[in-house]
Amino acid sequence: MCQKPNPKIFEIALQRAKCEANKAIMIGDRIDNDIMPAKKNGNANNMDKTRLWRLLANNWR
């Protein structure tokens, strides 16, 4: 079974999406299970959900 934070899960997702790692964005709520493994896999942009929602909320005001 392949699951986070195993880097293979990110490779599989990229292959299925036909997307290069440097063009992918990982959005997750955990630095250790989501953000760091994706960053190690070569994802260009990484953001946690808390920060994402804060940015969206500030832009809607």
N, C-alpha and C positions, 0 to 999 in steps of 0.2 A: 504494500500500500504506500502510495506517495502522497504526502501531505505537508503543509507548511510546518516548519520553516525550511524543509528540504528544497534546495534550489531547483531540483528536477521539476517540481510542480509549476514553477514559473516558466521553465523551458517548454513544458507541455502546453501551457496556456498560450504562450507566444506562437508556438507552432500551429496550434489550432486556429488562432486568430490571424495567422499569416502576417505577423507583425514583428518587426525588428525590435530588439530590447531597447535600443537607444531612442525609439519613437513611442515607447509605451509609458504609461503613467500608472503607478500603483497607488491605489487609495485604500488605506486600511486604518484600523483603530489601535493597532499595537506596533510599536517600533520594533520589538524583537521578532515577532512572527510575520509581519507584513512588510514594513518599510525597509529594514536592513537587508533581509534576504533578497528582496527585489533589487535594491541598490547594488548588492554584490553580483547580481546576475547581469547588471549592465543597464538597468532601466535609467533613463535620463532624468526623469522627474518623479519624485516621491512625496506624498503628502498624507498626513493622517487626517481622519474624518473630522476630528475636533477642530483642527485648523481650517479645514475646508468649509465647514459650516459657519465658523466665525467669519471667514472672508465673505461668504455669501450673505450672511446676515448684515454685515457692515455695508455691503454694496446695495442692499435693498432699502436702506433707511434714507 
